[in-house]
């Protein structure tokens, strides 16, 4: 007598093979998603630090001041800080846009969720002939998966 169909043993073996194959594949997708998330936050911190460094290069030398860690939050940044206002393409206040929940709700939500902040560490170096350089450490901090993250960028601003 010939039976067509699958036995319970064949089904259990097939399921075991499927599980052994799919678990590593699912872990790979999970790890890739986490890497993309970390890369996005790291790239964003890099762009924020570069924006601050560009501001430092055009600021009056005397106005570059230390901002100690915990730092200043980027969302709801106080007026006159590097991110308050965020955009101002004109010489007037007409082009100003603040990073507030009203002006930029999605961007504000992202910054507030991860608590992005910036701080500056400033050291003066004098060469004795009136030439000075400020060594400025720009620190961008944020929270990611309940861990405190930091991105550092150092720039040197001459007293030209």
C-alpha positions in Angstrom: 0.0 0.0 0.0 1.4 3.4 -1.0 0.5 6.5 1.0 0.8 9.9 -0.4 1.4 12.8 2.0 4.0 13.8 4.5 4.6 12.2 7.9 4.9 14.2 11.1 8.6 13.6 11.2 9.1 15.1 7.7 7.1 18.2 8.7 9.2 18.7 11.9 12.5 18.3 9.9 11.2 20.8 7.3 10.2 23.3 10.0 13.6 23.0 11.8 15.4 23.7 8.6 13.2 26.7 7.9 13.8 28.1 11.4 17.5 27.6 11.3 17.6 29.4 7.9 15.3 32.3 8.8 16.6 33.3 12.3 20.1 34.5 11.0 18.4 36.3 8.1 16.0 38.1 10.4 19.0 39.1 12.7 20.8 40.4 9.7 17.9 42.7 8.8 17.6 43.9 12.4 21.3 44.7 12.6 21.2 46.5 9.3 18.2 48.6 10.5 20.1 49.6 13.7 23.2 50.5 11.7 21.2 52.7 9.4 19.7 54.4 12.5 23.1 55.0 14.1 24.6 56.3 10.8 21.7 58.7 10.3 22.2 60.2 13.8 26.0 60.3 13.4 25.8 62.0 10.0 23.3 64.5 11.4 25.6 65.3 14.3 28.5 65.8 11.8 26.4 68.3 9.7 25.5 70.2 12.9 29.1 70.5 14.0 30.1 71.6 10.5 27.4 74.3 10.6 28.8 75.6 13.9 32.4 75.5 12.5 31.3 77.7 9.6 29.7 80.2 12.0 32.9 80.3 14.1 35.0 81.2 11.0 32.9 84.3 10.4 32.3 85.4 14.0 34.3 88.1 15.6 37.2 86.5 17.4 36.3 87.9 20.8 32.7 86.6 20.6 33.8 82.9 20.6 32.9 81.8 24.1 33.0 78.4 25.9 29.7 76.6 26.3 30.1 73.8 28.9 28.6 70.3 28.5 25.5 69.5 29.0 25.3 72.1 26.2 22.5 74.1 24.6 19.6 72.2 23.1 19.2 72.7 19.4 15.4 72.7 19.4 14.0 75.7 21.1 17.6 77.2 20.9 17.8 80.7 22.5 17.9 83.7 20.1 21.4 84.5 19.2 22.7 81.0 19.5 24.0 79.0 16.5 20.6 77.5 15.8 18.4 80.5 16.8 17.3 81.4 14.1 18.1 78.4 12.0 17.5 80.0 8.6 18.0 83.6 7.8 18.8 84.2 4.1 18.2 87.9 4.3 19.7 90.7 6.4 16.3 91.2 8.0 14.3 89.1 10.5 11.8 88.2 7.7 13.8 85.0 6.7 14.1 83.8 10.3 12.9 80.4 11.2 13.3 79.0 14.7 13.4 75.3 15.5 10.2 75.2 17.5 7.3 72.9 17.5 5.3 75.5 15.7 7.8 76.4 12.9 9.3 73.0 12.2 7.2 70.3 13.9 8.8 67.2 12.3 12.4 68.4 12.7 11.6 69.6 16.2 10.2 66.2 17.1 13.4 64.4 15.9 15.7 66.8 17.8 13.7 66.6 21.0 13.3 62.8 20.8 17.1 62.4 20.7 17.9 65.5 22.8 20.5 66.9 20.4 22.7 69.5 22.1 25.9 71.4 21.3 28.8 72.6 23.5 32.1 74.4 22.8 35.4 73.9 24.5 37.6 77.0 23.8 41.4 77.3 24.3 43.4 80.4 23.5 46.9 80.0 22.0 49.1 83.1 21.8 52.3 83.4 19.7 53.5 86.6 21.5 53.4 88.8 18.4 49.7 89.6 18.8 48.8 86.5 16.8 46.3 84.3 18.5 44.4 81.2 17.6 41.4 79.7 19.4 41.2 76.0 19.4 37.6 75.2 19.6 36.2 71.7 20.3 32.6 71.4 19.1 30.7 68.7 20.9 27.3 67.4 19.6 25.6 65.1 22.1 22.4 63.1 21.7 20.7 60.1 23.2 20.4 56.8 21.3 18.8 53.7 22.7 19.2 55.0 26.3 22.9 55.7 25.7 24.6 59.1 25.6 26.4 59.6 22.3 28.9 62.3 21.4 30.5 63.6 18.2 33.6 65.8 18.4 35.0 68.2 15.8 38.0 70.5 16.5 38.6 73.7 14.5 41.2 76.4 14.8 40.1 80.0 14.4 42.8 82.6 13.8 42.5 86.2 15.1 42.8 87.8 11.6 
